[in-house]
Amino acid sequence: MNKLRAIILAAGASLRMLPLTKEIPKCLLSIGGKTILEYQLDLLRENGISDIVIVNGFASQKVEEIGKKGITYIYNKKYLSTNSIYSLYLAKDYMDTPLVLLNSDIIIDRQLMKLLIRTPFPNAILVDFAKELLNGEMNVIVNKGFVTKIGNDIPARIADGESVQICKFAKASAKVLRNEIARLINNKNSDKFPAYAFKSVIAGNGIKAVDTKGNRWIEIDTLDDYRQACLNFREIINKR
């Protein structure tokens, strides 16, 4: 089996988090003396993933100062006018092997990355079944342990859980996903999230929903999210 490659989407300008993100993207915000991106890189490498692709955009040079060795950078010059599906499209040449895909604004308990990677299912996504669900979040519908639908347009009242937005794909499914993303971009859908293209994998080999089992995580979208992360994740990030 080929080793996993990670693709981190980190192109956004994080305008909702101004003034903290006036000169740096939110993945470079520090929590307990370490940036969010550094923590993600630590997690990947702790789990044997050293082949890492980062799609950057805003303040790209500062992002590249963090990465150090073993990282391929792809620059999204359209970061202000496109969504993260376009960033993933730019990494299409690297979607020819088993993948872990993650957004650069997610902090998770260390155990969660292990749960995802070690699940025996080749296609899998972390799902929180316990948190209070809200409209507008990346909600999922699950049947018999597999995701049947994912999107921020799924009403909370019919959703089964919320996606943590960290997932893995087998080699064949990564290629299916790559082709679907290319099709969407060619049809001028650069404003979508990558999950919009997951239906192509769901319809094929399926995507297993991996329960977070009470392990903590947070997506940092707002200043309040960042304050909560600083309060609740400092010890996790600094733990060795």
C-alpha positions in Angstrom: 0.0 0.0 0.0 1.3 3.5 -0.9 2.0 5.8 2.0 -0.5 8.5 2.8 0.1 12.0 1.5 -1.5 15.0 3.2 -2.9 18.1 1.5 -3.5 21.1 3.7 -5.7 23.9 2.4 -4.4 27.2 3.7 -5.0 29.9 1.1 -7.7 32.0 2.7 -7.3 35.6 3.9 -9.4 35.0 7.1 -11.2 38.3 6.8 -13.7 37.4 9.5 -10.8 37.4 12.0 -9.4 40.8 11.5 -7.5 42.5 13.0 -5.6 39.4 14.1 -5.2 38.3 10.4 -4.3 41.6 8.9 -0.8 40.3 8.1 -1.0 36.6 8.7 -3.5 33.9 7.8 -5.3 32.3 10.8 -3.3 29.1 10.5 -0.3 31.1 11.7 -2.1 32.3 14.8 -0.3 31.0 17.9 -1.8 28.9 20.7 0.5 28.3 23.6 3.6 29.3 21.7 2.9 27.1 18.6 1.0 28.0 15.4 -2.1 26.0 14.3 -0.2 24.9 11.2 2.8 23.8 13.2 0.5 21.6 15.4 -1.1 20.1 12.3 2.3 19.3 10.8 3.3 17.7 14.2 0.2 15.5 14.1 0.8 14.3 10.6 4.4 13.5 11.2 3.6 11.7 14.5 1.4 9.4 12.4 4.0 8.7 9.8 2.9 11.2 7.2 5.9 13.2 5.9 4.7 13.8 2.3 2.8 17.0 2.8 1.4 19.5 0.3 0.2 22.9 1.4 -1.9 25.1 -0.8 -1.3 28.7 0.3 -2.4 32.1 -0.8 -2.6 35.1 1.5 0.8 35.8 3.2 2.2 32.7 1.4 5.9 33.6 2.2 5.0 33.6 5.9 3.3 30.2 5.6 6.4 28.8 3.9 8.6 29.9 6.7 6.7 27.5 9.0 6.8 24.4 6.9 10.5 23.6 6.7 11.6 20.4 5.0 9.4 17.8 3.2 6.7 20.1 2.1 5.5 21.0 -1.4 3.9 24.4 -1.7 1.3 25.4 -4.3 0.3 29.1 -4.6 -3.4 30.0 -5.1 -3.2 33.5 -6.7 -7.0 33.6 -6.7 -7.4 33.2 -3.0 -9.6 36.3 -2.6 -12.1 35.2 -5.3 -12.3 31.4 -4.9 -13.2 28.9 -2.2 -11.2 25.9 -1.0 -12.3 23.6 -3.8 -10.2 25.7 -6.1 -7.2 25.3 -3.8 -7.7 21.6 -3.9 -8.0 21.7 -7.7 -4.6 23.3 -7.9 -3.2 20.3 -6.1 -4.8 17.8 -8.5 -1.4 16.5 -9.7 -0.8 15.3 -6.1 -4.1 13.4 -5.9 -2.7 10.2 -7.3 -2.0 8.4 -4.0 -3.8 7.7 -0.7 -4.6 11.1 0.9 -5.4 12.8 4.1 -7.2 16.1 3.4 -7.6 18.8 6.0 -8.3 22.5 6.4 -5.6 24.6 8.0 -8.0 26.1 10.7 -8.9 22.8 12.5 -7.4 21.8 15.9 -8.1 18.3 17.1 -7.1 16.1 20.0 -4.1 14.0 19.1 -6.1 10.8 19.3 -8.4 11.8 16.5 -5.7 11.7 13.8 -4.9 8.2 14.9 -8.5 7.2 14.8 -8.9 8.4 11.3 -5.7 6.9 9.9 -6.1 3.5 11.7 -9.7 2.9 10.8 -9.7 -0.2 8.4 -11.9 1.6 5.9 -9.9 3.2 3.1 -12.2 6.2 2.8 -13.2 7.9 6.1 -14.1 11.2 7.6 -14.2 12.3 11.2 -17.7 13.0 12.4 -18.9 14.5 15.7 -22.2 12.8 16.6 -22.4 14.4 20.1 -22.2 18.2 19.6 -25.2 20.4 19.2 -25.9 20.7 15.5 -26.4 24.1 13.8 -27.6 25.2 10.4 -24.8 26.3 8.1 -22.2 24.0 9.4 -20.7 21.1 7.5 -23.4 18.6 8.6 -23.6 15.0 7.5 -26.3 12.4 7.1 -25.1 8.9 8.0 -26.7 5.5 7.2 -25.2 2.2 8.7 -22.0 4.0 9.5 -21.4 5.5 6.1 -21.9 9.1 5.0 -24.7 9.4 2.5 -24.7 13.2 2.3 -22.4 16.1 3.4 -22.8 19.8 3.1 -23.4 23.1 4.8 -26.8 23.2 3.3 -28.1 20.2 5.3 -30.5 21.5 8.0 -29.5 20.6 11.6 -32.9 19.0 12.2 -32.2 16.2 9.8 -28.4 15.8 10.2 -26.8 13.0 12.2 -23.6 14.8 13.0 -21.1 17.4 12.0 -18.0 16.8 9.9 -14.6 17.7 11.5 -13.5 18.3 7.9 -10.5 16.0 8.1 -10.8 12.9 5.9 -8.8 10.2 4.1 -9.2 8.6 0.7 -7.8 5.5 -0.9 -5.8 6.0 -4.1 -8.6 5.1 -6.5 -11.1 7.3 -4.6 -8.6 10.2 -4.6 -8.5 10.0 -8.4 -12.3 9.9 -8.5 -12.4 13.0 -6.3 -9.8 14.7 -8.4 -11.8 14.2 -11.6 -15.0 15.4 -10.0 -13.3 18.6 -8.7 -11.8 19.2 -12.1 -15.3 18.9 -13.6 -16.8 21.3 -11.1 -14.0 23.9 -11.7 -14.4 23.6 -15.4 -18.1 24.3 -14.9 -17.3 27.5 -12.9 -18.0 26.1 -9.4 -14.8 27.6 -7.8 -17.0 29.0 -4.9 -17.7 25.6 -3.4 -16.2 23.6 -0.6 -14.3 20.4 -1.3 -17.1 18.4 0.4 -19.3 19.4 -2.5 -17.3 16.9 -4.6 -17.4 14.1 -2.1 -20.6 12.8 -3.6 -18.5 11.2 -6.3 -16.8 9.0 -3.7 -20.0 8.4 -1.7 -21.6 7.0 -4.8 -18.6 4.7 -5.4 -16.8 3.0 -2.6 -18.5 5.2 0.1 -17.0 7.2 3.0 -17.0 5.7 6.5 -18.0 8.1 9.4 -15.4 7.8 12.1 -17.0 8.8 15.5 -14.9 11.4 17.4 -15.9 9.6 20.6 -15.8 12.6 22.8 -12.4 13.8 21.7 -12.2 17.5 21.3 -11.9 19.6 18.2 -12.5 23.1 17.0 -12.7 24.9 13.7 -11.4 28.4 14.0 -13.7 30.7 12.0 -14.1 33.6 14.3 -12.3 35.6 17.0 -14.5 33.8 19.6 -13.4 30.5 18.2 -9.8 31.5 18.6 -10.4 32.6 22.2 -12.0 29.3 22.9 -9.1 27.4 21.3 -6.6 29.4 23.4 -8.5 28.4 26.5 -9.2 24.8 25.8 -6.4 23.5 23.5 -3.2 25.0 24.9 -2.2 21.9 26.8 -3.0 19.6 23.9 -0.8 21.6 21.5 2.1 21.7 23.8 1.9 18.1 24.9 4.7 15.8 23.7 
